[in-house]
Amino acid sequence: MLGIGTEFGFFIHAALSGIIVTAVYACIRVIRRLIKHNLIVIAVEDFLFWAGTAVYLFVQMYQTSDGSIRWFFVLGVMFGMILSTIIGHLIKKRLLNRPKRYKID
């Protein structure tokens, strides 16, 4: 049985893994907006992203809990993904709605 401190450390590690996964996908979305892609290329990119994400999360889970699936790790990844998405939306909203401080005559 793991102690609560150890489980909390695993949870934080999992949340950081979720933040990394979300950040990588955000970068892919930015590249898609800059360079037009057709549906086949998007499908291949998504497949490679999710395959890479599965390998990355498996390695992270293996390193933290010796390969056993612990629900707090899964919840930590989801928490990190949700948290980074919310923070990203708040930053985007704040940047798009800030007042203009200069005048062009």
C-alpha positions in Angstrom: 0.0 0.0 0.0 1.4 3.4 -1.0 1.3 6.4 1.3 -0.8 9.4 0.6 2.3 11.5 -0.1 3.6 9.0 -2.7 0.2 8.9 -4.4 0.0 12.7 -4.4 3.4 12.8 -6.1 2.2 10.3 -8.7 -0.9 12.5 -9.2 1.1 15.6 -9.8 3.4 13.7 -12.2 0.4 12.5 -14.0 -1.1 16.0 -14.2 2.1 17.3 -15.7 2.0 14.5 -18.2 -1.6 15.5 -19.1 -0.4 19.2 -19.5 2.4 18.0 -21.9 0.0 16.0 -24.0 -2.4 18.9 -24.3 0.4 21.4 -25.1 1.7 19.1 -27.9 -1.7 18.8 -29.4 -2.1 22.6 -29.2 1.1 22.9 -31.2 -0.3 20.5 -33.8 -3.5 22.6 -34.0 -1.4 25.8 -34.6 0.6 24.1 -37.4 -2.7 23.1 -39.0 -3.9 26.6 -38.9 -0.7 27.9 -40.5 -0.4 25.2 -43.1 -3.6 23.9 -44.8 -3.9 20.1 -44.5 -6.3 17.7 -46.3 -8.3 15.2 -44.3 -5.9 12.3 -45.0 -2.9 14.1 -43.6 -4.9 15.2 -40.6 -6.0 11.6 -40.0 -2.4 10.4 -40.2 -1.2 13.2 -37.9 -3.9 12.3 -35.4 -3.1 8.6 -35.5 0.6 9.3 -34.9 -0.2 11.8 -32.1 -2.4 9.3 -30.3 -0.1 6.4 -30.8 2.8 8.5 -29.5 0.6 9.7 -26.6 -0.2 6.1 -25.7 3.4 5.2 -25.6 4.4 8.3 -23.7 1.7 7.8 -21.0 2.5 4.1 -20.8 6.2 4.9 -20.1 5.2 7.5 -17.5 2.8 5.1 -15.8 5.5 2.4 -15.9 8.1 4.7 -14.3 5.8 6.0 -11.6 3.9 2.9 -10.6 5.9 0.0 -12.1 3.3 -0.6 -14.8 0.3 -1.1 -12.7 -2.7 1.0 -13.7 -3.6 3.2 -10.8 -6.8 5.3 -11.0 -5.2 8.3 -9.5 -2.7 8.3 -12.4 -5.5 8.2 -14.9 -7.4 10.9 -13.0 -4.2 13.0 -12.8 -3.7 12.9 -16.5 -7.3 13.9 -17.1 -7.0 16.7 -14.5 -3.9 18.0 -16.1 -5.5 18.0 -19.6 -8.6 19.8 -18.3 -6.6 22.3 -16.3 -4.4 23.2 -19.2 -7.4 23.5 -21.5 -9.1 25.9 -19.1 -6.0 28.0 -18.6 -5.4 28.1 -22.3 -9.0 29.3 -23.0 -8.6 32.0 -20.2 -5.4 33.3 -21.7 -6.8 33.3 -25.2 -9.9 35.2 -24.0 -7.8 37.7 -22.1 -5.5 38.3 -25.1 -8.3 38.7 -27.5 -10.4 41.1 -25.3 -7.7 43.4 -24.0 -8.3 47.1 -24.9 -6.3 48.8 -27.5 -3.9 51.3 -25.9 -2.7 53.1 -29.0 -4.3 55.2 -31.7 -3.4 55.2 -35.3 -4.3 58.5 -37.0 
